[in-house]
Amino acid sequence: MVDKRILASFSGRLRNLFSKSKGSTTTRNLKVIFHDFPGGVEGFELIARFCYNNGKIDITASNIVLLSSAAHFMEMGFHGDGKLNLTYRIEKSLEEIDSWSWYELLLALKHCQDLLPNADTKFILEKILVCLIERLALPGVASPYMPFSDDSFEFSCDKRSTDSTKNYSRETWWFEDLLFLNVDLVDKVINIMVFQNFDHDKICKFLFYYRRSRFLGASPAEKCRITEVVINLLSLLDRSSLSCKGLFDILRVASSLKLRKCYHNKLESLIGSQLNHATVDYLLVPSPPGKDYSYDASLVSRLVKTFLLESSSWLSMSQLNKVARLMDSYVAEVSPDPHLRPSMFTALLMVLPDSTRQCHDELYQAIDMYLEVHTGLSREEKMRVCRALNYEKLSTDALKHLALNSKFPSRLAVQSFNINQQFKINSLLSNTHDSLDVKQYLYAKKKLNLSTETTVKFEELQLQGMQWRVVQVEKICRIMQTQMGNIVTKPRLSSSGNARYLPKLCS
């Protein structure tokens, strides 16, 4: 039993309660029960000790949070600014927070997390967080690792083995120390860090580390909450600080969680902005549950569109070319999938503008594989798939292969055959050491060019005899090259009087 009169002399809450009970019963017989006293028995004992010792109590990092919460609950701030005003005493003690050790800060932070939040503990929490983050931001700060004396709170770092301590990074030593924080407190910590311009690279690494570590043993609902908070916090950081691999790790986990749509969109936006740092292995994300196709091609198509949209203000051609090469590798991986729809495959082929690729040989090879696997496509479906090819960006070998490729629509094969022969003409003329007059050039072109009637015939006959004609044209090219090499033309004078040769001719 405690003397209620002594407690009432310090507690405004008890004094008001007793004053209201006058006339109905004596104060001595009044029984007071608090079911929600902060800290339970421990918190009440601290308050009773303060009252019975006439305001004498040591306020330390280990009890300041509990004292503050209990003092707020008992309304113990009405004694002016003297030693009897517990609220005032606590505020004065907080002025010395800069002298607290690292582990005193962590202990006070844990007590803030364990108690139900109220206006007074929120004030202490912000003080602790600001001091803790300022301590981390100091240049050259190394791990303050030392044995922690409070057995009631065992930090993760106390469990580190000798080997792990040796390998601990100077920049990430605090990661394990903050793992005890719940996700709501991590949200508050990172927001303060961002506001104080804390190093974004370190923040990013910590968030990835925190998510992986806290997932161990967590329920699906907890994993979902952690993932959503981490995604939201990552979106506050500079895009250059983000890890592309880390983002894809989150994406793979997020696909099995019931994240809200806005967080899925936010994650894809983050990944899209970093797509030029990805490898093809990152893109091979399994298809959603219930889908027949192997990989989530729709996701990759969205990521590329996001990359073009998010990065439009700073994109360089080299970055675009890098993403184009990445997509070439990706379509080569997914093209053998028998369940990949033609519309989706076409979308992958055409998601990037033509200017991002200097050569279309890899696209041709992917389309060739796709048509080999999907033998049941109609002529119209094949034409739509092949629409992504720019025949002028195909090598001579690729054009030759396409001209004889029965898997492609005949019209495209004929087109590639004609382009191939045109390349031969241009190559023949450019390799001739002596210049030609216009009459000789037209003669060569007439002899090598395929007539319109022949083109129609090729299409009607489905390219029968194409290989024979290729061989014949190549023979003619060799003959013409020999003949034109023997032709000697006189140099023509320019308007300035200097001798020059005719420019290279092309059709």
Disulfide bonds with the S-S distance in Angstrom:
none
